[in-house]
Amino acid sequence: MKNTIQQQQQHPPPFSITKLFLNLQMHLPNLFSYFVIFGFGVALGIALSFHLKNISLFSFDDQPHQLSSSSSSSSLSPPPNIQPSSPTLHLVTTTGNQTTVNPTRTGLNDYVSLRPNNNNAMHDMTEEELLWRASMAPRIHEYPFKRVPKVAFLFLTRGAVTLAPLWEKFFHGHEGLYSIYVHSSPSFNETVPQSSVFHGRRIPSKEVQWGKFSMLEAERRLLANALLDITNQRFVLLSESCIPLFNFSTIYNYLINSSKAFIEAYDLPGPVGRGRYNRRMRPVIRLEQWRKGSQWFEMDRALALEVISDKKYFVTFKRHCKASCYADEHYLPTFVSVKFWKRNSNRSLTWVDWSKGGPHPAKFQRRDVTIEFLKRLRSGSHCEYNGKRTNICFLFARKFLPNALDRLLRFAPKVMGFN
C-alpha cells in the first residue's frame, strides 16, 4: 500500500496536467488585460509627474529663496517674528493732470493706538470714521499704563481765541493735565505762534451757522476729537468770549472730583420753551420730555461717549428741530433728562447774563470789568456740589469782548489766583 502511494506521488495522473493547461488557457485573456492596464497606468503616472514638475517650477520661479530654504533644511524651524504693520492710508490730491500721493497722512489707523499725536489735533478722518473711532471704550477699566486724567477744553469759535493771552496764563505750568481742541471756521487761516498752547489744536471743522443744527454738529465734533485721547476724563465746552473765574488747580479739582455732569435742563412753558416742540418728534420724544437749557456743557467721559454714539435722538432733532427750534438749546437738555438724569447736576458751570432779554446775552467791555464784578461772579451764588452746599457754582463766564483783555490780565493774578 505504501509503495503504491509513493508511485502515485512521483507519477501524477495525466488528467491533472491536462486540467492545469485548460485553466491556463481560460485565464490567459484576463492576464493579458491586467498587463495592458498596468502598462497604461505606469505611462500615465510618468506623464503626469513630468507635467506637475513643470507647473511647480513655473509657479515658484519668482521665489527661489523659499525653494532653497525648504530643500536644504532638514528640520522645521519656527516662523520669523514679523510684526504686522497697519495698512498705510494715502491722501491723494489731484491738480490738473497731476496726481500727488501723500504717504504721511494722519488717518483712521493712526488713531487706533492708545493715544493720538498730542502735538497736532488735525487728521483726515471722515465724520463717520471719527465718530466710530471715538465711540470705542475699553471694558477693562484698569489701564496698562500710567494714566493721569485730563480735562479737555473745547473751544467753539468763529476765528481766533480772542482772549488767548488770558488762557495762556491759566494753563501755564499745568502741562499734562489738560487738552485743548478748537473748532473754528474752515475759512479762518490765521497762524498761531508755536509757543502758544493753542498751536496745532485746531480740529477738522465745518461751517457753523448760529441757531442752526450745524452748531450741534460742531459740538459733537469737538467731543469726538477729544475722546480720541483716552486720558481725557472731563469735557467742557467754551467759546472765544469765555473766561475762567478761578485758577487751573481749582477748576481741575472741581471737575475731576465731581460725581455728576453739568448740563442745564428745565421745563419752560411758552413760545421759547415748549412752543419749540415739534409733534413729529413723537413717539421718540414726547412734549412732557422736552427740555431747554444752556448749550455750554460739562460732562464726564462716560456721558460724552453716549452723546457722540446717539443716533436715535440726534437724528430726530436733525429732522424736526428747524426754524425757531434751536437744537443747541434743546438737544442735550432733553437727551440727558430722558436717559441720564441721575448723572446730571442740572446746572451749567458757565455764567451768562440774560437779564437784558433778547436772543443774545449781555456783552462785557473793558469798563465793565472790575474786581468787585469778578468776585461776584465767583462766589455770588449758592448751589450743590457732590451733595453739599457751596458758593462756587460758576467756573467760567461769558461774553467778554477783546477790549476787556487788558483789565482781565491785570486782575487775574489778584482775583483768580493765577500764578
C-alpha positions in Angstrom: 0.0 0.0 0.0 2.8 2.4 0.9 4.6 1.7 -2.3 1.5 2.3 -4.3 1.1 5.8 -2.7 4.7 6.8 -3.4 4.4 5.8 -7.0 1.3 7.9 -7.4 3.1 11.0 -5.9 6.1 10.5 -8.2 4.0 10.0 -11.2 0.8 12.2 -11.0 -2.1 11.1 -13.1 -2.2 12.6 -16.6 -5.6 14.2 -16.2 -4.2 16.8 -13.6 -1.7 18.2 -16.2 -4.5 18.4 -18.7 -6.7 20.3 -16.3 -4.0 22.8 -15.4 -3.4 23.5 -19.1 -7.1 24.1 -19.7 -7.3 26.5 -16.7 -4.3 28.5 -18.1 -5.9 28.8 -21.4 -9.1 30.1 -19.8 -7.4 32.8 -17.7 -4.8 33.9 -20.3 -7.1 36.7 -21.7 -7.6 38.1 -18.2 -3.9 38.2 -17.5 -3.3 40.0 -20.8 -5.9 42.6 -19.8 -4.3 43.1 -16.4 -0.9 43.6 -18.1 -2.3 46.2 -20.6 -4.0 48.2 -17.7 -0.8 48.1 -15.6 1.3 49.4 -18.5 -1.2 52.2 -19.2 -1.1 53.2 -15.6 2.7 53.4 -15.5 2.8 55.5 -18.7 0.1 57.9 -17.3 1.9 58.3 -14.0 5.2 59.2 -15.7 3.5 61.7 -18.0 1.6 63.3 -15.0 4.7 63.5 -12.9 6.6 65.3 -15.6 3.7 67.8 -16.1 3.4 68.6 -12.4 7.2 69.2 -12.2 6.9 71.8 -14.9 4.0 73.6 -13.2 5.9 73.6 -9.8 8.9 75.1 -11.4 6.9 77.7 -13.2 4.9 78.7 -10.1 7.8 79.2 -7.7 10.2 80.6 -10.2 9.7 84.0 -8.6 10.5 82.6 -5.1 14.0 81.0 -5.3 14.8 81.7 -1.7 11.8 79.8 -0.4 12.7 76.8 -2.6 16.3 76.7 -1.5 15.5 77.1 2.2 12.9 74.3 2.1 15.1 71.9 0.2 18.2 72.5 2.3 16.6 72.5 5.7 16.4 69.0 7.3 14.1 70.1 10.2 11.3 72.6 10.7 12.3 76.0 12.2 9.9 78.4 13.9 8.5 81.2 11.7 10.2 84.6 11.8 8.8 87.0 14.3 7.4 89.6 11.9 5.3 92.4 13.5 2.1 93.0 11.4 2.1 96.5 10.1 -1.0 98.6 9.8 -2.1 99.4 6.3 -1.0 102.9 5.3 -3.8 105.3 4.2 -2.7 107.7 1.5 -4.1 111.1 0.9 -4.4 111.6 -2.9 -4.7 115.1 -4.3 -5.2 115.9 -7.9 -4.2 119.2 -9.5 -5.0 119.4 -13.2 -3.5 116.3 -14.8 -1.0 115.7 -11.9 -1.8 113.4 -9.0 0.1 113.6 -5.8 0.2 110.8 -3.1 1.0 111.9 0.4 2.1 108.9 2.5 2.3 110.9 5.7 -1.5 111.1 6.2 -2.8 111.1 9.7 -5.9 109.0 9.2 -8.1 106.5 11.0 -5.4 103.8 11.5 -3.2 106.3 13.3 -5.9 106.9 15.9 -6.5 103.2 16.7 -3.5 103.5 19.1 -4.0 104.2 22.7 -3.1 107.9 22.4 -3.1 110.2 19.4 -0.5 112.7 18.4 -0.8 115.3 21.1 1.1 117.8 19.1 -1.5 118.2 16.4 -5.2 117.7 16.5 -5.7 117.7 12.8 -6.4 114.5 10.9 -8.0 113.2 7.7 -10.8 111.0 9.1 -14.2 111.4 7.7 -17.1 112.3 10.1 -18.2 108.7 10.1 -14.7 107.4 10.8 -14.2 109.9 13.6 -17.5 109.0 15.4 -16.8 105.3 15.0 -13.3 105.6 16.4 -14.3 108.0 19.2 -17.1 105.6 20.4 -14.7 102.9 21.3 -14.4 102.3 25.1 -12.3 99.7 26.9 -14.3 97.2 29.0 -11.2 96.5 31.2 -11.1 99.6 33.4 -7.5 99.0 34.7 -5.2 100.8 32.3 -1.9 99.0 31.2 0.0 102.3 31.6 0.2 105.2 34.0 -2.8 107.4 33.3 -3.3 110.9 34.6 -6.8 112.1 34.0 -7.0 115.3 31.9 -9.7 118.0 31.3 -10.5 118.7 27.7 -11.2 122.3 26.9 -13.4 122.5 23.8 -13.4 125.9 22.1 -16.2 126.6 19.6 -15.1 129.8 17.8 -15.7 131.7 14.6 -12.0 132.5 14.3 -9.2 133.0 16.8 -9.5 132.6 20.5 -9.5 136.3 21.1 -8.8 136.1 24.9 -5.9 133.6 24.3 -3.4 135.6 26.4 -5.6 135.1 29.5 -5.9 131.4 28.8 -2.2 131.1 28.3 -1.7 132.4 31.9 -4.4 130.0 33.1 -2.8 126.9 31.5 0.8 127.8 32.3 2.6 125.3 34.5 -0.1 122.6 34.2 1.1 120.7 31.2 -0.1 117.1 31.1 -3.4 117.9 33.0 -5.3 119.4 30.1 -6.1 119.1 26.4 -7.2 121.8 24.0 -9.4 121.5 20.9 -10.5 124.4 18.7 -13.3 124.3 16.2 -13.2 127.4 14.1 -14.5 128.4 10.7 -12.8 126.4 7.8 -12.1 129.8 6.1 -10.1 131.0 9.1 -6.4 130.8 8.2 -4.6 132.9 10.9 -1.5 131.3 12.2 -0.9 130.6 15.9 2.6 131.0 17.3 4.4 127.7 18.1 4.9 128.8 21.7 1.1 129.1 22.2 -0.9 126.4 23.9 -3.3 126.7 21.0 -0.7 125.9 18.4 -1.8 122.8 16.4 -5.0 122.4 18.4 -7.5 123.1 15.6 -9.6 120.1 14.6 -11.1 119.4 11.1 -14.1 121.7 11.1 -17.2 122.7 9.0 -19.1 125.9 8.6 -21.3 126.7 11.6 -24.4 129.0 11.4 -25.9 130.5 14.5 -29.1 128.9 15.6 -28.8 126.1 13.0 -28.3 122.3 13.5 -24.6 122.8 12.4 -24.0 124.2 15.8 -24.9 121.0 17.5 -22.8 119.0 14.9 -19.8 121.2 15.7 -20.2 120.5 19.5 -20.4 116.7 18.8 -17.3 117.0 16.5 -15.4 118.6 19.3 -16.4 115.9 21.8 -15.5 113.1 19.4 -12.0 114.6 18.7 -11.4 114.9 22.4 -12.5 111.3 23.1 -9.7 110.1 20.8 -7.3 110.8 23.7 -8.1 108.1 26.3 -6.6 110.2 29.1 -9.3 112.9 28.7 -11.8 112.4 31.5 -13.8 115.6 31.7 -15.1 117.8 28.8 -16.1 121.4 28.9 -17.5 123.5 26.0 -16.3 127.1 25.8 -16.4 130.0 23.3 -13.8 132.6 22.3 -15.6 135.1 24.7 -15.4 132.8 27.7 -13.0 133.5 30.7 -12.0 131.3 33.6 -13.1 132.6 37.0 -10.6 130.5 39.1 -7.1 129.3 38.6 -6.3 126.0 36.9 -5.9 123.9 40.1 -9.3 124.9 41.5 -11.1 124.2 38.2 -9.3 120.9 37.6 -10.1 119.5 41.0 -13.7 120.7 40.9 -14.2 118.9 37.6 -12.2 115.7 38.1 -13.7 115.1 41.6 -17.3 115.8 40.5 -19.7 112.9 40.6 -22.1 114.4 38.1 -22.2 116.3 34.8 -23.2 119.9 34.5 -25.9 120.3 31.9 -28.6 122.8 32.5 -32.1 121.4 31.8 -35.5 122.8 32.7 -39.1 122.6 31.5 -40.2 126.1 30.2 -43.8 126.8 29.1 -44.4 129.4 26.4 -43.2 130.0 22.9 -39.4 129.8 23.6 -39.8 126.6 25.6 -42.5 124.0 24.9 -43.6 126.2 22.0 -40.5 125.0 20.0 -41.5 121.3 20.3 -42.5 119.6 17.1 -45.2 116.9 17.4 -43.5 115.0 14.6 -40.8 114.0 17.2 -43.3 111.6 18.7 -43.0 108.8 19.8 -39.2 109.3 20.3 -39.7 112.5 22.3 -42.9 113.5 23.9 -43.9 117.0 24.9 -43.5 116.3 28.6 -39.9 115.2 28.0 -39.0 118.4 26.1 -36.3 120.5 27.9 -34.4 123.7 27.4 -31.0 124.8 28.8 -27.6 126.4 28.1 -25.5 125.0 25.4 -22.3 125.4 27.5 -22.0 122.0 29.0 -19.5 120.0 31.1 -19.6 116.2 31.2 -17.5 113.1 32.1 -16.2 110.6 29.6 -19.0 108.1 30.0 -21.7 110.6 29.1 -19.6 112.0 26.3 -19.5 108.5 24.7 -23.2 108.3 25.0 -23.7 111.7 23.3 -21.4 111.0 20.3 -22.9 107.5 19.9 -26.5 108.6 19.9 -28.4 108.2 16.7 -32.0 107.9 17.9 -32.4 111.4 19.4 -29.8 113.1 17.3 -31.5 112.1 14.0 -34.9 113.0 15.4 -33.6 116.5 16.2 -32.0 116.8 12.8 -35.2 116.0 11.0 -37.7 118.0 13.1 -35.9 120.7 15.1 -35.8 123.5 12.5 -36.8 127.2 12.0 -37.5 128.6 15.5 -36.3 125.4 17.2 -32.6 125.8 18.3 -31.1 122.4 18.6 -28.1 123.5 20.7 -30.6 124.8 23.4 -32.7 121.6 23.5 -30.9 118.5 22.3 -28.6 117.9 25.3 -31.1 119.0 28.0 -33.7 116.7 26.5 -31.4 113.8 25.8 -29.8 113.8 29.2 -33.0 114.4 31.1 -34.7 111.4 29.4 -31.8 108.9 29.7 -29.2 110.1 32.2 -30.9 112.5 34.6 -29.5 110.8 37.7 -26.0 111.6 36.4 -26.7 115.3 35.9 -26.5 118.2 38.3 -29.0 120.1 36.2 -27.0 123.3 36.1 -24.3 125.0 33.9 -20.8 126.0 35.1 -20.7 129.0 32.7 -22.2 132.2 33.9 -24.2 134.2 31.3 -26.2 137.4 31.8 -29.7 137.1 30.2 -31.2 139.9 32.2 -31.5 142.3 29.3 -33.7 139.9 27.3 -33.5 139.2 23.6 -31.9 136.4 21.6 -28.4 137.1 22.8 -26.8 137.5 26.3 -25.2 140.7 27.5 -21.7 141.6 26.4 -19.0 143.0 28.7 -16.5 145.6 27.6 -13.4 147.0 29.3 -15.2 149.4 31.6 -17.4 146.5 32.9 -14.5 144.5 34.2 -13.9 145.4 37.9 -12.6 143.4 40.9 -16.0 143.6 42.5 -17.7 142.3 39.4 -15.4 139.3 39.1 -15.7 138.5 42.8 -19.5 138.5 42.5 -19.3 136.0 39.6 -17.0 133.8 41.6 -19.0 133.5 44.8 -22.3 135.3 44.4 -24.4 132.1 44.1 -25.3 129.0 46.0 -25.7 125.5 44.7 -25.0 121.8 45.4 -21.7 120.1 44.6 -21.3 116.3 45.4 -24.3 116.5 47.8 -23.0 119.6 49.7 -23.9 123.2 49.6 -21.3 125.6 48.1 -20.9 129.1 46.8 -18.7 128.1 44.0 -21.2 127.5 41.3 -19.7 129.0 38.2 -16.2 128.3 36.9 -16.4 130.2 33.7 -18.2 133.3 32.4 -19.1 135.0 29.0 -19.4 137.2 26.9 -16.3 139.2 27.2 -15.1 141.4 24.3 -11.5 141.6 23.2 -11.1 145.1 24.6 -11.6 143.7 28.1 -8.5 141.7 27.9 -6.0 144.2 29.4 -8.1 144.5 32.6 -8.6 140.8 32.8 -4.9 140.2 32.6 -4.3 142.9 35.3 -6.9 141.4 37.7 -6.3 137.7 37.0 -3.3 137.2 39.5 -5.1 139.0 42.3 -8.7 137.9 41.8 -8.5 134.5 40.1 -5.2 133.4 41.7 -3.2 132.9 38.5 0.5 132.4 39.2 
